Amino acid sequence: MANMFAKAGLVALIALAPLGVSAKDDPGRQFIVKAIQGNMAEIAMGQLAQQKGASDGVKSFGQMLVQDHSAAKDQASAAATAAQVTPPTEPNKEQKATYDRMSKLSGAAFDRQFVAHMVADHKKEIGEYQKEAKRSDGAISDYAKATLPTLQKHLETAQSLERQVKAAR
């Protein structure tokens, strides 16, 4: 059934492509493109945390990121389709560079850098999602509103892990 919706969304995107609707035309459209890229980056970072993390807390948080951001990516993609925005297929260059830098670390060094990045990243994301949630009604702002509690939970978890990592030094 999900595949049927995906195909229907693709058909709608193809049919509407000649209208020239792009993400550059609207801040909400820009937001949803960034949100999808952010979800893909968080999924990749969560997978990396499960592989490279030294502590069980970091590995568990990585698993949470993969699970939650996979669901959020699906929801964001549906919102993008509803808003006639073509979803991106990969994280942006900055997100890829962060992943590459983090992939070279391991153990306690990975844990320190990872949790620091997750705290900063989730603070930034929460601000962007709050702004979009207030912008207007519609699929994109509904997605932002629905995702905020999960992002806040992630920030709290990352902050707790950051305190643990600092205390372990």
N, C-alpha and C positions, 0 to 999 in steps of 0.2 A: 504494500500500500504506500509506504514512504517513497518507493521507487516511482510509483505512479505520480505522486505529487512532484517529485523532482523532475520527471519528464514534462509534466504540465508546466512547471516553472520555466524550464528550458524553452519550451514552445512559446510561452508568453514573452520571454526575453528576446527570442529570435524575431517574433512578430513585431515587437515594439522597438527593436534596434534602429529602424529607420527614423524614429521620432527624434533622435539626437539627444536623448536624455542622458546626462552624464553626472557623475558625482561632483564635478566642479560647479554645477549649477546651484547647489543647495548645501548649506552646512549640515543638514540632517543626512544627506547622501554621503557627504565626506565622512561624517561620524561612522556610518554603518560600514563603510569600506575599512576604516581604521579599526573598528571593533572586530571585524572578521580577521584582519591581519593580526590583531592582538591576541585573539583566541587561538589562532594557529601557532603563534609564537609561544604562548603559555603552554599549549599542549606539548610542543617540542621541549620546552624547558622542564616541564614536569617529567617527561620521559628521561631526560638527561639527569634529573635529580634522583630518579629511581636507580639509574646506573652508576652515577658518580658520587652520590651522597655518602658521607661517613656515618651519620646518625640515623637512627630509625625514624626520628621526627622529620628529617628532611626527606627521606624516602617516602614516608607516609604522605607528607604534604605534596610531593611530586605526584603521587597517585591521585590525590584529591584534585590537583590542577588538571590532570589529564581527563578525569571523569567530568568535572564541572565545566571546563572550557570546551570539551567536545560537545556537550549538550548546548552550551551557549553559542557555539559556532553554528550549530544546526538552526537554532532559533534566529540568530543574526542573519543567516543566509536566507531564511524564509522571509524575514522582514525586508531584506534587500530586494528579494524577488517581488514582494508586494509593492515596494516603492519603485520598481522598474530600474533597479541598479544591478549591474553585473557584479556578482561577488568576486573578490580577488581569489587567486589560487595559491598564494604563498605569502609569508610574512614580508615586511618591507626590508630594505637594505640594512637599516640600523638594527632591527631585530635579528637579522641573520648574523650580523657582526657580533652582537652580544652573545648569541648562541655559540659562534665559533670560538670566541674568547673563553667562554665558560667551559666549553668541551675540552679545553687543554688543562683544566684544573681537575684535582681529585681530592678525596679525603676532606680533612678539616679546612683546607684552603678553599675547596669548592663550597663547602657548607657556608663559610663566612661570606663569600662573594654572592652566592645564590640568595641567601636570605636578605642581604642588604639590597640586592637588585629587586627582589620580590616586594620588599617594603616600599621602595621608591616607585616602582612600576605600578603597584596597586593604588598608591596615593594619587598618582597622576591619573590613572584610569577612573577612579572614583569621581574625581573632579570633572572629567569629561562626561561621564555617564550622568552625573547630577545635572550638568548644564543641558544635556540633550533631553533628559527626563522632563525638564521645565519648558523646553522649547515649544512643543505643540502636541497635539493628539495625533495618533496614527501608529502604524506598525513599528516604525523606528523608535519613537519615544516610548511606546509600550514595551519594546524589547529592553530599552535602557532602564526603565522603571523596574521591570521584572528581574533584571540581572544585578542591580545594585546590592541587594542583601548578600548575594554570593560573593561579590567582590569585597564587601566589608568583612565577611567571614574570613576570606583569604588574607586580607590585610592584618586582621587580629592574629591569625595563625602565624603569619610571617613575622610579626612583631614579637610574638611569644618565642618563636624559634630564634630570633635574633638575640633576645635576652639570654636564652640558654647557651647559644654559641659563644657569646661574650663572657658568660660566667665560666665556661669550660676552659678558657685560656689559661 
